[in-house]
């Protein structure tokens, strides 16, 4: 089996102790970091499909998530290119009621690499907590909100609404996550939408540069 396929299967089957090594071996064999990342995301998609069909349950999803996180740790230096000029601070979090953090962590990693100082509020973040973080930190230029469940899309709407009506300014709001679309982002008044971590970094940078 090609190493990259082993990475995918390792994530899929929650091989938490093996995935980091497999990712390193895939890198050593010359696989591109983005290709390895995509293999892990594909592995997670298989996990999601199996969960939908009732073939696996929450514990298996959690273990797969842990395995993927270990793989991402190995890839991090390869995916990020430190040393970019500072674009200011970005506050990031997954919205209230939502505990998914892998996608959000990838977005945080890419935004950091693009030049933002990151303030990561974690998961299950209320709109009030996003607001407080903007007040507590200097030079917040970007607020990045993830929603990974269709049931937390209203929480995303609520967060954008709260931020926009807060009277605070100087920052843009970027949204994303599997169920989010450009159409939904426009509807809730977000400044930008990105479908994946790479484009989130590009959009975040462009928003700040546009002032
Ligand atoms: Co959950 N889960 N989960 N889960 N889980 C999904 C999302 C699901 C699609 C699985 C399925 O049924 N097929 C489904 C959602 C269905 C829906 O909304 N319509 C689902 C469900 C139903 C649930 C529960 C409700 C299950 C239950 O309890 N009955 C429950 C909810 C808990 C809660 O949050 N309140 C639940 C729980 C969990 C675990 C905790 C067990 C675990 C998460 C652990 C963790 O994150 N640490 C988990 C997992 C692992 C998944 C799947 C399998 C994998 C998620 C993932 O990490 N994907 C997932 C199925 C799937 O994704 N195919 C599933 C990889 C990650 C890189 O992708 O997060 O989409 P993603 O991020 C992408 C983009 O979305 C984008 O960039 C990333 C890639 O570059 N992006 C942004 C993300 N944030 C962005 C922000 C941006 C821009 C882009 O700008 C700010």
Boltz pocket constraint, residues with backbone or C-beta under 6 A from the ligand:
constraints:
  - pocket:
      binder: B
      contacts: [[A, 41], [A, 44], [A, 45], [A, 46], [A, 47], [A, 48], [A, 49], [A, 51], [A, 52], [A, 58], [A, 59], [A, 61], [A, 62], [A, 64], [A, 65], [A, 97], [A, 98], [A, 99], [A, 100], [A, 101], [A, 102], [A, 103], [A, 104], [A, 106], [A, 107], [A, 143], [A, 144], [A, 145], [A, 146], [A, 147], [A, 148], [A, 149], [A, 150], [A, 151], [A, 174], [A, 175], [A, 176], [A, 177], [A, 178], [A, 179], [A, 193], [A, 194], [A, 195], [A, 196], [A, 197], [A, 198], [A, 200]]
      max_distance: 6.0
